[in-house]
Amino acid sequence: MVVEKHPGPNGQLFYEGDSPEGHDNPARFDSLKQCFFPYKLEHEQMGWNLDAAYVTDYSSVDYDVSTQGGTTTISSHTAPESFARAKDVQYVVDSEVEGAMGPDFVPFSTQGDAQSFADEYGGEVVSYGDIGEGLLGR
């Protein structure tokens, strides 16, 4: 998987004392809803100690939203400066905008940016601590 070749938000997880299967930290993801958060929750249950988590910050980049074949997606950004700490951003969930693997969570460091995105594309704004199995299963 080449993360930057897929649309949507990206994430990185760094674990203290543990490494993702097959390579060194971080674990990299091209989807937050389908990959990043499920992996994070699974590894918490396994007792892994999360050192840091980063996600694309759409408040810090010039992003594009486009529709092709009836699917609306948001651009991918993988430069280091496009990331923010996952716990410090707000997420738009249940919007019409998809990422690499379908419906996704779209993160913003500015509450107003997140709300504007939700107003335009649907969904609701939630915080990092609100994301658990219930939201992942929607």
C-alpha positions as CSV (number, residue, x, y, z in Angstrom):
1,M,0.0,0.0,0.0
2,V,1.3,3.4,-0.9
3,V,-0.6,5.8,1.3
4,E,-0.2,8.9,-0.8
5,K,-1.7,7.3,-3.8
6,H,-5.1,7.0,-2.1
7,P,-7.6,9.8,-1.3
8,G,-8.6,10.9,2.1
9,P,-7.1,11.3,5.6
10,N,-4.0,9.5,6.7
11,G,-2.8,8.5,10.1
12,Q,0.3,7.4,12.0
13,L,0.6,5.5,15.3
14,F,3.8,5.2,17.3
15,Y,4.0,2.7,20.1
16,E,6.4,2.7,23.0
17,G,8.3,-0.6,23.1
18,D,6.3,-2.2,20.3
19,S,6.5,-2.0,16.5
20,P,3.9,-2.7,13.8
21,E,4.1,-6.1,12.2
22,G,7.0,-6.3,9.7
23,H,8.5,-2.8,10.2
24,D,9.6,-0.1,12.6
25,N,7.3,2.6,13.9
26,P,5.1,4.2,12.9
27,A,2.2,2.2,11.7
28,R,0.8,4.1,8.7
29,F,-2.8,4.2,7.5
30,D,-4.7,5.5,4.4
31,S,-8.0,5.4,6.3
32,L,-8.9,6.5,9.7
33,K,-12.3,4.9,10.1
34,Q,-11.5,1.6,8.5
35,C,-7.8,1.1,9.6
36,F,-6.3,3.7,12.0
37,F,-8.9,3.7,14.8
38,P,-9.6,-0.1,14.6
39,Y,-5.9,-0.8,14.8
40,K,-5.5,1.6,17.7
41,L,-8.4,0.1,19.6
42,E,-7.2,-3.5,19.0
43,H,-3.7,-2.8,20.1
44,E,-4.9,-1.0,23.2
45,Q,-6.8,-4.2,24.1
46,M,-3.5,-6.1,23.5
47,G,-1.8,-3.9,26.1
48,W,0.4,-1.9,23.6
49,N,1.3,1.6,25.0
50,L,0.5,4.3,22.4
51,D,3.3,6.9,22.4
52,A,1.8,9.3,19.8
53,A,-0.9,9.4,17.1
54,Y,-1.0,11.8,14.2
55,V,-3.7,12.4,11.5
56,T,-4.0,14.6,8.5
57,D,-5.1,18.1,9.6
58,Y,-7.3,19.5,6.9
59,S,-7.2,22.9,8.6
60,S,-3.5,23.1,7.7
61,V,-3.7,22.2,4.0
62,D,-5.4,23.3,0.8
63,Y,-7.5,20.3,0.2
64,D,-9.7,19.4,-2.8
65,V,-13.1,17.6,-2.7
66,S,-14.1,16.0,-5.9
67,T,-16.8,13.7,-7.2
68,Q,-16.1,10.9,-9.8
69,G,-18.5,8.1,-10.6
70,G,-20.9,9.2,-7.9
71,T,-18.3,9.0,-5.1
72,T,-17.1,12.2,-3.4
73,T,-13.5,12.1,-2.0
74,I,-11.1,14.4,-0.3
75,S,-7.5,14.8,-1.3
76,S,-4.6,13.0,0.6
77,H,-1.8,14.9,2.3
78,T,1.3,13.1,3.6
79,A,3.9,15.8,4.2
80,P,5.0,16.0,7.8
81,E,3.6,19.5,8.2
82,S,0.1,18.3,7.2
83,F,-0.2,16.2,10.4
84,A,-1.5,17.1,13.8
85,R,-1.8,15.1,17.1
86,A,-4.9,13.0,16.7
87,K,-6.1,13.9,20.2
88,D,-5.9,17.7,19.4
89,V,-8.3,17.7,16.4
90,Q,-12.0,17.5,15.8
91,Y,-13.4,14.9,13.4
92,V,-16.3,15.1,11.0
93,V,-18.0,11.7,11.0
94,D,-20.9,10.5,8.7
95,S,-20.3,13.0,6.0
96,E,-20.8,12.2,2.3
97,V,-17.1,12.6,1.7
98,E,-15.1,9.3,1.5
99,G,-11.5,8.4,1.9
100,A,-9.4,5.5,0.5
101,M,-11.7,2.8,1.9
102,G,-15.1,4.3,1.8
103,P,-16.8,6.5,4.5
104,D,-14.1,8.1,6.7
105,F,-13.5,10.5,9.5
106,V,-12.2,13.9,8.3
107,P,-10.0,15.7,10.9
108,F,-9.6,19.5,11.5
109,S,-7.6,21.4,14.1
110,T,-10.0,24.3,13.9
111,Q,-13.5,23.8,15.2
112,G,-14.9,26.3,12.8
113,D,-13.3,24.5,9.8
114,A,-14.8,21.2,11.0
115,Q,-18.2,22.7,11.4
116,S,-18.1,24.4,8.0
117,F,-17.1,21.1,6.4
118,A,-20.0,19.3,8.2
119,D,-22.4,22.1,7.1
120,E,-21.4,21.6,3.5
121,Y,-21.0,17.8,3.3
122,G,-23.1,16.5,6.1
123,G,-22.1,14.7,9.3
124,E,-21.4,15.7,12.8
125,V,-18.3,17.0,14.6
126,V,-16.9,14.8,17.4
127,S,-13.7,14.8,19.4
128,Y,-11.0,12.1,19.6
129,G,-12.3,10.7,22.8
130,D,-15.7,10.2,21.3
131,I,-14.4,7.8,18.7
132,G,-14.9,4.2,19.7
133,E,-16.5,1.0,18.5
134,G,-19.9,2.7,18.2
135,L,-18.8,5.2,15.7
136,L,-16.6,2.8,13.8
137,G,-19.6,0.5,13.3
138,R,-21.8,3.1,11.7
